Amino acid sequence: MLTALVIGVLFGTGTYAMAHRDVLRLVGGTLLIGNAAILFLMAPALDGREAPILPVRTIELVSDPLVQALALTAIVINFGTTVLLLRVALTVGETHDTLDMDKLAEAEVEDEAEEEAEADREAAEGRPAGDPA
């Protein structure tokens, strides 16, 4: 019951964090949901059995090594995803000087308007779009 409660709290907290309009909270929420998924995957194997290391006394008391291998793979994938998201957040923060999603959306709209205005000026001058001359 305690494991189910912890999984629910992790998943709920991660979902709540992802609902906010901040890039770092989005990354943190993704990390919490990933950890909840790993714990959910490991929950059936948490019944107090022996580790699957030979030699074993009785085969019935050995936990399933497949669950442990899947959990280890999920941990590595979760770590890689978190590092990638943090790097993207760092780059966005450096280029736009903000991590607020609303301000980033406004900056994106402004960038698109500037690109369209530049394309219109180039078309009015008779140059092909994107021509550096």
C-alpha positions in Angstrom: 0.0 0.0 0.0 2.9 2.4 0.8 4.5 1.7 -2.6 1.2 2.5 -4.4 0.9 5.7 -2.4 4.4 6.8 -3.2 3.9 6.1 -6.9 0.6 8.1 -6.9 2.3 11.0 -5.1 5.2 11.0 -7.5 3.0 10.9 -10.5 0.6 13.5 -9.2 3.4 15.9 -8.3 5.1 15.4 -11.7 1.8 16.1 -13.4 1.2 19.2 -11.3 4.7 20.5 -12.0 4.3 20.0 -15.8 1.1 22.1 -15.7 3.0 25.2 -14.8 4.3 27.6 -17.4 8.0 27.3 -16.6 10.6 25.2 -18.5 12.4 24.0 -15.4 9.2 22.8 -13.8 8.5 20.9 -17.0 11.8 19.2 -16.7 11.3 18.4 -13.1 7.8 17.0 -13.7 9.2 14.8 -16.5 11.8 13.5 -14.0 9.2 12.8 -11.3 6.9 11.0 -13.7 9.8 8.9 -15.0 10.7 7.9 -11.5 7.1 7.0 -10.8 7.1 4.8 -13.8 10.3 3.1 -12.7 8.9 2.5 -9.2 5.7 1.1 -10.8 7.8 -1.3 -12.9 9.7 -2.4 -9.8 6.8 -2.7 -7.4 6.0 -6.4 -8.2 9.6 -7.3 -7.5 9.6 -5.7 -4.0 8.3 -8.7 -2.2 11.5 -9.5 -0.2 12.8 -12.3 -2.4 16.5 -13.2 -2.8 18.6 -11.5 -5.4 19.0 -13.5 -8.7 22.6 -14.2 -8.1 23.9 -17.8 -8.3 24.1 -20.0 -6.3 20.6 -19.9 -4.9 19.1 -22.2 -2.2 15.6 -22.6 -3.8 14.5 -21.3 -7.1 11.1 -20.2 -5.8 12.6 -17.5 -3.6 14.5 -15.7 -6.4 13.1 -12.4 -7.8 12.7 -12.0 -11.5 15.9 -10.5 -13.0 14.0 -9.2 -16.1 12.2 -6.6 -14.0 15.5 -5.4 -12.7 17.0 -5.2 -16.1 14.0 -3.3 -17.4 14.2 -0.9 -14.5 17.9 -0.3 -15.0 17.2 0.5 -18.7 14.4 2.9 -17.7 16.7 4.6 -15.3 19.3 5.2 -18.0 16.7 6.4 -20.5 15.1 8.7 -17.8 18.6 10.2 -17.0 19.4 10.8 -20.7 16.0 12.4 -21.3 16.5 14.7 -18.3 19.9 15.7 -19.3 18.7 16.5 -22.9 15.8 18.6 -21.6 18.0 20.5 -19.2 20.4 21.3 -22.0 17.6 22.5 -24.2 16.3 24.6 -21.3 19.7 26.1 -20.8 20.1 27.0 -24.4 16.6 28.5 -24.6 17.4 30.5 -21.4 20.6 31.8 -22.9 19.1 32.8 -26.3 15.8 34.3 -25.0 16.8 35.4 -21.5 13.7 33.7 -20.0 12.3 30.3 -19.2 8.6 31.4 -19.0 6.6 29.6 -21.7 4.3 32.5 -22.3 7.2 34.9 -23.0 8.9 32.2 -25.2 5.7 31.9 -27.2 5.6 35.7 -27.6 9.2 35.8 -28.7 8.5 33.1 -31.3 5.6 35.1 -32.8 7.8 38.2 -33.0 10.6 36.2 -34.7 8.1 34.8 -37.3 6.8 38.3 -37.9 10.4 39.6 -38.5 11.1 36.8 -40.9 8.0 37.5 -42.9 8.8 41.2 -43.0 12.3 40.4 -44.2 10.9 38.1 -46.9 8.5 40.8 -48.0 11.3 43.4 -48.3 13.4 41.0 -50.3 10.4 40.3 -52.6 9.8 44.0 -53.1 13.5 44.6 -54.0 13.3 41.8 -56.6 15.8 39.5 -54.8 15.0 35.9 -54.2 14.2 35.0 -50.6 17.2 34.2 -48.6 19.7 35.7 -51.1 22.6 37.2 -49.0 23.4 39.8 -51.6 
